[in-house]
Amino acid sequence: MKSKINNQLKEKYEAIDQDIDAYLEGLLHSKPINYWDYIQTDVLLNLQVQRTVFPDEMVFIMYHQINELLFKMILVEIDQVAKSKELTVALFTDKLMRISRYFDMLTSSFSIMKDGMDVDQYNKFRATLTPASGFQSAQYRKIEFASTELINLIDKRFRDNFDRNSSYENAFEHLYWQAAGKNYETGKKSYTLTVFEERYKDEFIRFAQFYGTNNLYSKFKELPKEARENEELINAMRHFDYTVNIKWVMAHYNTANHYLNIGGKTAEATGGSEWVKYMHPKYQKRIFFPDLWTKKEIEEWGVNI
């Protein structure tokens, strides 16, 4: 057994023109791995920096950091589908269900935010967060780009008549979440949207260019007819679509409503967006895989919830 492993190691390093003895010598001086170094526990636990003295701000910070880690896990799964050279129904279905489980976790975890923070504390420390906004999550925007064709992310007001061959620059200016910080009559953008674009716009466009033909919806359409009619895969696609664009969005919406709609008066979001119409699915009808839903289901998207 040892000689077999030695031979395999030798073959491995010879294949990249490396001397195995140099690597074996390095092992003499390396330290054994342990949990805290591998997970980088100390680094992870020192990433929370409060802006106020309110204890529940720590809940808010850590909750969003956990969300970002889950978003990264989702992007890792989508990337494997996008770059698969021999995509099968089994692989596609498995990845979709993994992603849906991550979003199931994200959805159920909103109770941590909704019921796990003191309302008075929240409405005091949130005042220090202006002009930051949740719509500035770059990873979530990437999940959307990687899930569907760009046309399905265009603001509902322009979607039906939008030129599908339009440039990425023009499409970017008409994405639904632009409404969170842009006046379409004047073209003026909020500070929150402006700094977000300064930081990520070029990266988003490059990302969207790759996923323009490699997003989950496009990969599904490329499958053979028999695969596209596979009931298990279709159910996985629909489950993912509904979980992300109805269940998770509504959990977010209801949590925001819990803290910001007090005494019948709706507070403005920290980024200044009209968050009620921006977030609720019945207004924008964000649907990743529209061909997999009936006309009636699309018309009623987000209405009876």
N, C-alpha and C positions, 0 to 999 in steps of 0.2 A: 504493500500500500504506500509506504514512504517513498519507494523508488518511483512509483507511478506519479505521485505528486511532484517529486523533484523533476521528473522528465517534463511534466506539464508546465511547471514554472519555467524551466529552461526554454521550452518552445515558445512560451508567452513572451519572454523578454528578447529572445533571438528574433522574433517576428517584428520587433520595433528597434532592432539593432542595439540592444542594451545588454550589458554584462550582468548576469544574475548575481554574481558574487558581490557586486557593489550594493545591490539591494539587500542581500542577506547580511552584509556587514552593517548596514543601517539598522537592521532589526536588533543587533546587539546593543545599540545605544538608545533605542526608543523605549518609551514608558508604556506600560499596559493601559489600555483604554478603560475609562470608568464612566458611570452614568452622567455625572454632572459636567464632565468635559465634553462628552459626546452630544448632549442636549444643550450645552451652553447655558446651564441653569442660572448661573450668576449674572450673565449678560442679560438673559431674558427677564429676570426679576428686577433688573435695574433700568428697564426701559419706560417705567411709569413716572412721569414728571407732572405733578399737579400745578395748577395755576392758582388754586385757592386753598383754604384750610379745611374745606368741607370734606369729610370722610367719603361721602358717596360719589365724589368726583373720581375716586380711585376705581369704583365699580364701572363708571362710564368709560374711563380710559381702557381698562383691561378688557372690557366687553368688546370694544371696537378693535382692539389689537387681536383678540381671538377671531373675530370676524375676518380680519385681513389674512390671518393664517389659513383659515378655511377657504377663502377666495383663492389663495395660492395653491391649495390642494386641488381645487376645482380646475384651475388653469393647467395644472400638471396632467390631469385626466384628459382634458380636451386636446391638449397638445399631442397626446399619444394617438388619438383618433385622427387628428389633422395630418399627422406625418406617417400614418400607417400605409404601407405600400400594398398590403393585402388585407383590406378591411373586411371582416366577416360580420355576419349578423350577431354571432355570439359575442365577439369583442365589442362591437358597437353597443349592444344591449347592456353588457356588463359595465362599460364605462358610464353610460347614461344613468344606470341605477346607482352607481357609486356617487355620481354628482348629485343625484336627487337625494341621497341619504345625507350628504353634506348640507344641502339646502333644507332638508327636514330638520336637521340639527340647528341650523341658523334660525329657522322659523320658530321652533319650540323654545329656543333660548331667549326670545324676546321677553318672555315672562321675567327673566332676570332684570331686564331694564324696566319693564312696565310695573312690576310689583316689588322690585328690589332696590328702589331709590326713593328717598324722601322727596316729595314734590317741592317743598319749600327750598331744600338744599339745591335741588336741580335747577330751579328757576333763578337761583342766585349765582351758581357757578357757571351756568350757560351764558350769562351776560359777559363773561370774560372770554368766551369762545368766538365772538363776532370778529371777523366775518367768515370764519371757517364754516363749512357745510358738509353734510354727509354725502352730497352728490359729488364731492371731490375725491371719492374713492376711485383711484385710477384702475385698480384691479377689477372692481365691479364693472367698470366701463369696458374693460378688456373681455370680461366674460360675455358681455352682450355682443361685442364685435365678433367673438369667436363662436357664438351660438347660432347666429342667423345672418341672412343676407341684409346688407346695409339698408335697403328700402324699408325693412320692417322696423327700423329704429328711427326713421324719419318722423318728425312731428306730424301727428294725425291731421293737422290742418293743411299740410302740404303733400301728404303721402300719395293720395290718389292721382295727382297730376304731376308728380315729381319725375324728372327724367332719370331713368335708371342708368343711363350712360353718362350722367353728370360726373364731374371731377370729384375726387375725394375731398378736396378743399371746399367745394360748394356743398357737398353732402354733409360735411362736418358742421357747416353753419346752419343746417336745418335738422340736426339730430334733436330728438324729443327733449333731452335734458338741457338743451340750450335755453328752453323756456324757463328754467329755474333762475336764469340770470341775464336774460336778453329781452329787450323791448323790440319786437319785430316791426313795429311801426317806425321807430326812429333808428333802429340798428344799434342803439347804445347798449353796452354790456356792463354788468355790475363789476365791481372790483373783485368779488369772489370768483366769477367766471373768468375774468381777464387773467388773474394770476394762475388759475388752474390751467388755462390754455398756454400761458407762457412756459409753464413747467412741463406739460405733457402733450401738447398738440402735435408736435413733430413725431413724437414716439407713437401716438395714437394712429396717425395717418400711415406710418410704416407698418404698424401692427394690422390695421384694417386692410391694407393692400395685400398682405399675405393671406389673411382670413377671408378676403373677398371671395375666394374660390375654395378655401379650405375650412370654412365654418361647418358646424354640425349639420345644418340644413342642406348645404351644398353637397356634403359628403353623403348624406342620405339619398339625395337625388341622383347621385352617380352610381348607386348600387343597382344591380340587376333587378328587373321587374319583380321577380319572385321574392327577392330580399325585401324590397320596398313594401310588399304586401304581407310580410311576416307579422302576425298579430302581436307577438311578444315585443318585437322591436317598436311597432307603432304605439303600443301601450306605454313603453318606456319613454318614447319621445313625448307623448301627450302628458305623461306624469311629470316629466322634467319641465315642460312648458307651463303647466298649471302650477306646479310647486313654486317656480321662480316668479312668474308674472302675476299670480293671484295670491297664493298662500303667504309667500314670504313678503311680498309687497304690502299685503293687508296687515300682516303682523307688525310691520314697520309703521304703517299708517296708524293703526290703532294705538300703538305705543306713543307716537308723536301726539296723537289726539288726546291721550290721557294727560300729558304734561302741558300741552300748548292750548288746548281748548278748555279754558277754565271759566266757569260762570257764564257760559254762552259766548264768550269773547275769544276769538282765535288769535293767538299770538303770532307774530311774524317769525319766520325761521331765522336762524343766526346768519345765514347767507343772504337773507332778504327775499327768498323765493316765495311764490304763492304756492305753498307746499301742498295744500289740499288738492288742487287740480293737477299739480305736477305728479303727486304720488299715486292717487287713486287710479286703479287700472281701467275703470269704465271711461275715463276721459281720453287717455292716450291709446288704449287697446294695444298694448305691447304684446305681440304674439310671435314667438320664434318660428313656429312651424304652421302657418295658416292653412296649408293644404290638408292638414290632418284634422281639421275641425270643420264642422258643418256651418252653413251660413247662419243658422239660428244660434249656434254656440258662439260664433263670433259677435253677432249682434248683441247677445246677452253677456258678453265678456265683462266680468267684474260688476255686473248690475245687481244680481240677487245674492249678495254676500253681506 
